[in-house]
Amino acid sequence: MGTLNEVYQLKPITLAASAILKVKKNCENSFLHSFNLENIETKTKPIFSDTFVSIKNNGNVERMAIYSPTRTINFKEPGIYLSIQSDGKWGFNDAFIEGIKSSAPFLADSLFFVIYDTQISRFEILDGQLNIQVTTDFDKWDHQFDKYIITHFQDSPQLIADYYIDHVFEMKLFLEDLVANNDDPGAYYELEEYEDLLTKILQYGEYSSPKELKTIKDWLQERIAFQKNWEDQHYQ
């Protein structure tokens, strides 16, 4: 498979795979005109490298990730959205950079990251202005995005908690997809991964609602019990 471009978003929502940017309401017409999209239908359409535009009357937007199951995010607001695809192999070239630059004046504030091997590119749109910061030492954080955001966003524990919650959601969705395709759900994640994630979820538990925290905790404990039994059977 080789190295893939991974995409993570922290603002305005947290996504552990891909990013979804929203066109500002007062910029919708000018955005459509600028990109010659006046006649676009209400469906997903490529706009530039690894990026897709859609007009959603119900606010339900598909996040794009090549190796993850289909997932729809409910923004609860009709509008125009750009979905940036994660897990691509060849994307995020000059065409992508130019596309993001040209669309930034029309977009709501957002923060997302593109990671390729040891390079991490931070894209922040603030008041229509795009700032890109590129570093080439992602291996410093053992290629783990959560370690990176803990270092850089220590003063934003809610953001870190939201990332872990969405990571659990992605994990749950992936395992359900494995079962639906008759694959072995015990062969992908290791016991230590579930235990480590539960520890981190509880560490930031005060930033989740009690109901949400209990649901996540119960699910991870079930996975830990399942995985322990699976590994006892397969690694004896």
C-alpha positions as CSV (number, residue, x, y, z in Angstrom):
1,M,0.0,0.0,0.0
2,G,2.9,2.4,0.8
3,T,2.7,5.7,2.6
4,L,-0.6,7.5,2.5
5,N,-1.6,11.1,3.0
6,E,-3.6,11.2,6.2
7,V,-5.9,14.1,7.0
8,Y,-7.1,15.2,10.4
9,Q,-9.4,18.1,11.3
10,L,-9.6,19.9,14.6
11,K,-11.9,22.9,13.8
12,P,-14.7,23.7,13.4
13,I,-15.4,20.0,14.0
14,T,-13.0,17.2,14.9
15,L,-12.5,14.4,12.4
16,A,-10.0,11.6,12.8
17,A,-10.1,10.9,9.1
18,S,-10.5,13.6,6.4
19,A,-11.7,17.2,6.8
20,I,-14.9,19.1,5.9
21,L,-14.8,22.8,5.3
22,K,-17.9,25.0,5.1
23,V,-18.4,27.9,2.7
24,K,-19.6,31.0,4.6
25,K,-23.3,31.7,4.0
26,N,-22.7,35.2,2.7
27,C,-20.0,33.9,0.3
28,E,-21.9,31.0,-1.3
29,N,-22.9,32.8,-4.6
30,S,-19.5,34.3,-5.1
31,F,-17.9,30.9,-4.4
32,L,-20.0,29.2,-7.0
33,H,-19.3,31.9,-9.5
34,S,-15.6,31.9,-8.8
35,F,-15.4,28.1,-9.4
36,N,-17.9,28.0,-12.3
37,L,-20.3,25.9,-10.2
38,E,-23.6,27.7,-10.7
39,N,-25.2,24.7,-12.3
40,I,-23.9,22.1,-9.8
41,E,-26.4,19.5,-8.8
42,T,-26.9,18.4,-5.2
43,K,-24.3,15.8,-5.2
44,T,-20.6,15.4,-4.6
45,K,-18.3,16.7,-7.3
46,P,-14.5,16.9,-7.6
47,I,-13.3,20.5,-7.5
48,F,-9.5,20.2,-7.2
49,S,-7.0,17.6,-6.1
50,D,-8.5,15.2,-3.4
51,T,-11.2,17.7,-2.7
52,F,-14.9,17.4,-3.4
53,V,-17.7,20.1,-3.3
54,S,-21.3,19.4,-2.4
55,I,-24.4,21.5,-1.8
56,K,-26.4,19.9,1.0
57,N,-29.9,21.1,1.7
58,N,-30.1,18.9,4.9
59,G,-26.5,19.5,6.1
60,N,-25.6,15.8,5.8
61,V,-22.1,15.7,4.3
62,E,-20.1,12.6,3.5
63,R,-16.5,12.6,4.8
64,M,-14.1,11.2,2.3
65,A,-11.5,8.6,3.3
66,I,-10.4,5.9,0.8
67,Y,-9.8,3.1,3.3
68,S,-12.5,3.9,5.8
69,P,-16.2,3.0,5.7
70,T,-18.8,5.5,4.5
71,R,-19.6,8.0,7.1
72,T,-22.0,11.0,7.0
73,I,-21.5,14.1,9.3
74,N,-24.6,16.0,10.2
75,F,-23.8,19.7,10.2
76,K,-27.5,20.5,10.9
77,E,-27.3,23.4,8.5
78,P,-27.8,23.5,4.7
79,G,-25.0,24.9,2.7
80,I,-21.9,24.3,0.5
81,Y,-19.2,22.1,1.8
82,L,-15.7,21.0,0.7
83,S,-14.7,17.4,1.7
84,I,-10.9,16.8,1.7
85,Q,-10.1,13.1,1.2
86,S,-7.9,11.2,3.6
87,D,-5.7,8.1,2.8
88,G,-4.8,9.2,-0.8
89,K,-1.5,8.2,-2.1
90,W,-0.7,10.8,-4.7
91,G,-2.6,13.9,-3.7
92,F,-2.0,17.2,-1.9
93,N,0.3,18.6,-4.6
94,D,0.6,22.1,-6.0
95,A,-2.9,21.9,-7.4
96,F,-4.3,21.2,-3.9
97,I,-2.4,24.1,-2.4
98,E,-3.6,26.5,-5.0
99,G,-7.1,25.2,-4.7
100,I,-7.2,25.8,-0.9
101,K,-5.6,29.2,-1.3
102,S,-8.2,30.3,-3.9
103,S,-11.1,29.0,-1.9
104,A,-10.0,30.2,1.6
105,P,-11.6,33.7,1.3
106,F,-15.0,32.0,1.0
107,L,-14.5,29.5,3.8
108,A,-15.4,29.5,7.5
109,D,-12.6,29.4,10.0
110,S,-11.0,25.9,10.1
111,L,-8.0,24.0,11.1
112,F,-6.8,20.7,9.5
113,F,-3.6,18.7,8.9
114,V,-2.2,16.7,6.1
115,I,0.5,14.1,7.1
116,Y,2.7,12.3,4.8
117,D,5.5,10.2,6.2
118,T,7.5,12.6,8.5
119,Q,6.0,15.7,7.1
120,I,3.0,17.4,8.7
121,S,1.3,20.4,7.0
122,R,-1.0,22.5,9.1
123,F,-3.7,24.4,7.2
124,E,-5.5,27.1,9.2
125,I,-8.1,29.4,7.7
126,L,-8.9,32.4,9.8
127,D,-11.1,35.3,8.6
128,G,-10.6,34.2,5.0
129,Q,-6.8,34.1,5.2
130,L,-4.9,30.8,4.8
131,N,-1.8,30.0,6.8
132,I,0.2,26.9,6.0
133,Q,3.0,25.6,8.3
134,V,5.1,22.6,7.3
135,T,7.3,20.6,9.6
136,T,9.3,17.5,8.6
137,D,9.8,15.9,12.0
138,F,6.5,14.1,12.6
139,D,8.6,11.0,13.6
140,K,9.5,13.1,16.7
141,W,6.0,12.1,17.9
142,D,6.3,8.5,16.8
143,H,4.0,9.2,13.8
144,Q,1.1,9.5,16.2
145,F,-1.2,12.5,15.7
146,D,-2.6,12.5,19.2
147,K,1.0,12.9,20.6
148,Y,1.4,15.9,18.3
149,I,-1.8,17.6,19.3
150,I,-1.1,17.0,23.0
151,T,2.2,18.8,22.6
152,H,0.7,21.7,20.6
153,F,-2.7,22.1,22.1
154,Q,-2.2,21.6,25.9
155,D,-4.3,24.6,26.6
156,S,-7.2,23.1,24.6
157,P,-8.2,19.9,26.4
158,Q,-11.7,19.9,24.9
159,L,-10.1,19.7,21.5
160,I,-7.9,16.7,22.5
161,A,-10.9,15.0,24.1
162,D,-13.0,15.5,21.0
163,Y,-10.2,14.0,18.9
164,Y,-10.2,10.8,21.0
165,I,-14.0,10.6,20.9
166,D,-14.0,10.8,17.1
167,H,-11.1,8.2,17.0
168,V,-13.3,5.8,18.9
169,F,-16.2,6.5,16.5
170,E,-13.9,5.7,13.6
171,M,-12.6,2.5,15.2
172,K,-16.2,1.3,16.0
173,L,-17.3,2.0,12.4
174,F,-14.3,0.2,11.0
175,L,-14.9,-2.9,13.1
176,E,-18.6,-3.0,12.2
177,D,-17.5,-2.9,8.5
178,L,-15.1,-5.8,9.1
179,V,-17.9,-7.9,10.6
180,A,-20.3,-6.9,7.8
181,N,-17.7,-8.2,5.3
182,N,-17.1,-11.4,7.3
183,D,-13.6,-10.4,8.3
184,D,-12.1,-11.2,11.7
185,P,-12.5,-8.1,14.0
186,G,-9.8,-9.4,16.4
187,A,-7.1,-9.4,13.8
188,Y,-6.7,-5.6,13.4
189,Y,-6.4,-3.8,16.7
190,E,-4.3,-5.2,19.6
191,L,-5.3,-5.3,23.2
192,E,-2.9,-2.6,24.2
193,E,-4.5,-0.2,21.7
194,Y,-7.9,-0.5,23.3
195,E,-6.5,-0.2,26.8
196,D,-4.4,2.8,25.9
197,L,-7.4,4.5,24.2
198,L,-9.6,3.9,27.2
199,T,-7.0,5.4,29.5
200,K,-6.8,8.5,27.3
201,I,-10.6,8.8,27.1
202,L,-10.9,8.7,30.9
203,Q,-8.0,11.2,31.3
204,Y,-10.1,13.7,29.4
205,G,-13.4,12.4,30.6
206,E,-14.5,15.6,32.2
207,Y,-14.8,17.2,28.7
208,S,-17.4,14.6,27.6
209,S,-21.0,14.3,28.7
210,P,-21.6,11.6,31.4
211,K,-23.8,9.7,29.0
212,E,-21.3,9.9,26.1
213,L,-18.4,8.9,28.4
214,K,-20.3,5.9,29.7
215,T,-21.2,4.7,26.2
216,I,-17.6,5.0,25.1
217,K,-16.2,3.4,28.3
218,D,-18.6,0.5,28.1
219,W,-17.8,-0.2,24.4
220,L,-14.0,-0.1,25.0
221,Q,-14.3,-2.4,27.9
222,E,-16.3,-4.8,25.8
223,R,-13.6,-4.6,23.1
224,I,-10.9,-5.2,25.7
225,A,-12.6,-8.3,27.0
226,F,-13.2,-9.6,23.5
227,Q,-9.6,-8.9,22.4
228,K,-8.1,-10.5,25.4
229,N,-10.1,-13.7,24.8
230,W,-9.2,-13.5,21.1
231,E,-5.4,-13.1,21.8
232,D,-5.5,-15.9,24.4
233,Q,-6.9,-18.2,21.7
234,H,-4.6,-17.2,18.8
235,Y,-1.3,-16.6,20.6
236,Q,-1.1,-19.6,22.8
